[in-house]
Amino acid sequence: MAEQALEKSRTDDALQETLLERDFKNVCKAFMALREFEGELFQLEEDYDESVKYYDTATWINFTENPERADLLSKKTLTGIRYAASRMEDASNIAFDNLTRLLKKALSSSQRMQKRIFGRAYTLSKAEMNDFIEHELEDQFLEEDFPEHGEWYDYFIMAINERLESYLNQEEESFVRIANWKRAFKKGF
């Protein structure tokens, strides 16, 4: 009976790990796709504005100086592009929040699960994990160009590993500097 319960527990754990890995991959890919689309829409807005500026200067001047006199179709087009870009940014932010939630779950999971997802295991406190996500992850993925579609997940894992290792090394260096400073202070410099 105990063996059956243990086997069921192992099966449940394996299922949970498979679901976490699948969800993590899907949310990662969704986030990166939305970020790419968001960037494309903002680029379209910029390109459209530049095109009107150079090829229909009167309309462009009216956009900024006299909006009520601007060409209605051009105005609606620009408004539509801006609206789409703004909604895509909202969707991207929601996907980023989902990604960070699953990243926290993955980094809090067992060593075996972390190795399955990241190729290695990390030991982070909750404070370190939150600090990493707030300062390192957002900098990395909210301001960066991404590779082609098929490479997104591998790129994300590679970038997370690089950033985590860099972050953890900085933490170690900080502890070493503090320890050296304390020793120097005790000796009277």
Secondary structure as UniProt FT lines:
FT   HELIX           2..55
FT   HELIX           57..65
FT   HELIX           67..69
FT   HELIX           72..107
FT   HELIX           111..118
FT   HELIX           126..131
FT   HELIX           132..137
FT   HELIX           138..142
FT   HELIX           149..151
FT   HELIX           152..187
//
